[in-house]
Amino acid sequence: MARTEIIEDVVDPAIAAARRERLIVFWGRIGVTLGLIAAWQASGTHIDQLIFSTPLEIARRLGEWMSDGTLWLNLLVTAEEIVLGYALGAAAGVGLGLLLGSFPLMARIFDPILMAVYGVPKIAFGPLFIVWFGINLTPKVVITALMVFFFVFLSTYEGARNVNRDLIRVVKLMGANRWQERTLVVIPGALPAIMLGLKLAIPEALVGAIVGELIVSSRGVGYLVQFSASQLDSAGVFAGLFVLMVLALLFNSAVNYATGRTGRTHA
Amino acid sequence: MAAGASQDAAPAIRLDHVSKWFFKAGARIAAIDDVNVDVPAGAFVTLIGPSGCGKSTLFNCIAGFIAPERGAVIYRGKPVAGPNVGIGYMTQKDTLLPWRSVLANVMLPLNLQRLSKAEARERASAAIARVGLNGFAGHMPAELSGGMQKRTALARMLAFNPDTLLMDEPFGNVDVQLKLQLQRELLALWEGERKTVVFVTHDLEEAIALSDRVIVLSRRPGRVKADIRVDLPRPRDPVQIRFERTFQDIHKHLWSLCDIATDAEDEHG
């Protein structure tokens, strides 16, 4: 087509401006975060440390947990609950979402049941699951799975329902059977919505696991928070919260990485 | 074309007293009323008519997406029941799969015909070359211009190689120059292979330039108002043909039949 000549090796001013903006945001974030931590630490002499603790105190507690193995033991328990629950809930959500998304009649039949369960705060199922599944891993996995399920299911269902009908018609005329319609059009068409659901469900998975641990547990990061609070150890509570924060970020980037790889086809 | 005399006599598509109606707010609204049309194998037939005259409804009946309330659609001697697998369908709307490359889109019908990967790739590449998209096989549809997307759809239809093409305003959304070019390409392809084509358009000039016959439908309910033979020599050039006397006569005649001035007011009514 048309030939483009390179006249001069100059940087597009728009790109330069964007680069400058990125730098401002990057250092701005670091500055604000460090500033807040420093202010917290400095105010340590004026506020009740028993309630608010200080960043140094929290760091010291984290260090203790790391060296005596408390952190790793409990982190592993919570991570296992999250990963298992997320995987189960996501698989069920995608499966049922695609199924009901492509069979509208079935969707209408199941709709009231699903919406009734969806409406109940999942935490309220906690005691029931403890009665059913005991106090160890299983009830936390189930509650996590339930929370993840609805996020993934609803977005998958919407995605599958909104797939362009004309595309389905076209492949039908090319001789596609029902299964091929699903694999060639419905699933790839719903993929962006599925990916979005999978991302939005991550914080839900954490909530599920931690809430489960808060109800009853003898291990896990939620247990650490609960136990520290019962000892009036606010540094321990904050240390536990910090661990959860890191866990959420790690999980988020793992799913971002995974969805980024498969979602790229749509760009 | 190679078929014997007895098959030549039977039309590729026969619309036999086709009527179709819809219900809107409890009232029965006729979309198509008693339409009888025979499309011979290898013919290029165009339907024109005001918006809402049931052209698309008629199309969907031939494609087998909807069934007429009365009458029958006979395709190659058999009544159409369910999606009419094996006909090519191209609409104004873009029906490429956005997550597949140009090559993968063109290969789709061949994959569904269970062709080997190598053969599918070869035939798809040939079709892509034929519509002048060499070098764009790896592009995604979103990376192409509107005209190139239409060409990709055309290439997909070529690779599919159906006996019958249904084209519902396929060049509706493109600028005049590109439209002429696509028409030229379509005519060249059709003159080579003589497939049966049923074409729908709002553009009277397009209808005359391409077709053997132009069928004028009335306002709703759609009825056949006129069936006009286009006696222009082939091969045709869609640009040059406009200056022929016969073309202009037919054009004038169609205008008088269509009364576009009043119809245009209730676009998409």
Interface residues (C-beta under 8 A of the other chain):
Chain A: N164 D166 L167 R169 V170 V171 K172 L173 M174 G175 A176 Q180 L184 V185 P188 G189 L191 T265 H266 A267
Chain B: A63 F65 P83 N84 V85 G86 I87 G88 Y89 T91 K93 T95 L97 P98 W99 L108 P109 L112 Q113 M140 A142 F160
